[in-house]
Amino acid sequence: MKTVFIALIAFLCFFLSSGAQAAASEEEFLPVRKVTITEDGSKVTITADGTQGRFGEVSATLEMTKDGTDRIKSILLTVDGKEIVVPKEQFDDLRDPLIKTAQFRWEAGRGSGPWLYLTFQLAKQEAKSASDRPRVYICYQNGKLMERSIRQPQK
């Protein structure tokens, strides 16, 4: 009986650890070189070193509207000197974006080239911590913008 119990525990440990590894993110943060925030907080520029992901220097400028609606007015993404205006469709529907949480992340991708992500959080009233907020991903791969995604917090 003791042998069966030990075998069951070993199986559960193996099963749970392998499942956790499969679900784990392979994203890495890009080292930030500079962050600039305007005095009123309506505009944030972040610059990072994207050489480890083969992106060169990357930067983004996120600007909020000044009409009191807490909406993004524009996002300008620069990857290795190439400027990309992010289309309004990628951010126009977002409510209460927290542009001061902007950061760059990247991951290797599987066979299709590395991914670059400009991420920032959305405000959520019932959030008890930063990890309780949704995170927006502006996605870039192979020289072009891809579809935006929003990752909900883990429960």
N, C-alpha and C positions, 0 to 999 in steps of 0.2 A: 504494500500500500504506500509506504514511504517513497519507494522508487517511482511509482506512478505520479505521486504528488510532485516530486522534484522534476520529473520529465514535463509535467504540465506547466509548472512555473517557468522552466527553461523555454518551452515552446511559446508561452505568452510573452516573455521578455523579448525573444527573437522577433515574434510577429509585431509587437508594438514598436520596437526600435526600427525595424525595416520599414514599417508604414510611416513612421515619423520622418525618416530620411527621404522617402519618396515625396512627401508633401512639403518638405522644407524648401524655402526659397533659395535660389542661388544668386540673388541680387547682391551687389556690392555698392557701397557708397563711393562716390568720386570725391577726392580730396578738394575741399573748398579753398579757393585762393583769395576771394574777395566777396563781400556782401555789402551792398549799399541800399539804405532805406531812406526815403525822403522824410523830411521832418514831420509831415502830416501822416506818414505811413501809407500813402496811396500808391507808391511805386517802389518796387523791389528789384534790384539787379543782383544776380548771383553768378559768379564765375568759378569754374572748377577745372581741374586737370583731368582730362579724359583720355590721356595717352595710354593708360593701362587697358582701356577698352577699345583702343585704336580710333578714337574720335578727335584727338587733338584737344585744343582748348575749347571748352564749351561755356556758353553763357546764356542767360535768359533774363529778359526784363518783363515783369508782370505789372500791369498798371490797372488800378481800380477806377471805376467811374467816380465822379465827385458830386453825384446827384442824390446821395444818401441811400441808394438802393443796395449797397454792398454787393456789387457785381463787378466782374472783370471787364475792363474796357479793351485791353489788348495784351497779347503775349508775343514777344519777339524772341525766337530761339536762334542762337548762332552756334554752328558746329564746324570747327576747324576753318573759321573765316567765312563760311557760307551762311548768310542770313535767311531765315525762314519765318515768314509771318504765319502764325498759327491761325487757321480759319476760325471765325466766330462760332461756327457749329460745334467746335470742340470744347467751348467754355460758356457759351451764352446761356445755357440752361442751368448753370451751377448757382446755387444759393449760398451765400455766406462763405466764400472762399477765404481761407487764411493764408494769404500770399507770403506772409513772413515765415511760414513753415516750408517754403520751397527748398528743394534739394535735388541733386542729380544722383541717379543710381544707374547701374548697368548690369547686364548679364550676358554670358557668352552666346546664348542662342544655340539651337541644335541644328547645325548644318546650313542655316540660312543667314549667318552673320550675327554679330553682336547687336544687342538692343541697348538703346540709350533711353532713359526715362527722366523726364522732368516731373517731379511729384510735389504735391502740396495737399494739405488737409482741408476738409470742409468743417465748419462749425456745426456742432450738434449739442443742443441744450442739455440733454441728459448725460452727456459724456462726463465721466468722473476723472479721466486722464486722457492724455494725447493718444494713447493706443485705442481709445473708444471712439475715435473719429474716423469717418470714411477718408480714404486717400485717393486723390485723382492722379492718374498716370497719363501724361502726354508722351506718346511713344514715337520713337524714331529708329528706323532700321534701313540699311542699304541706301543711304542718301535721301530718304524721304520720310515724311510724317506718315504714321499709321493711325489706325483708329484709337481713340481715347478709351481708357477704361477707368472704372471706379471700383476700388476694392473696399468692401465693407469690413468693419472690424471683426476679429474672431470672437466667438462667444465662449 
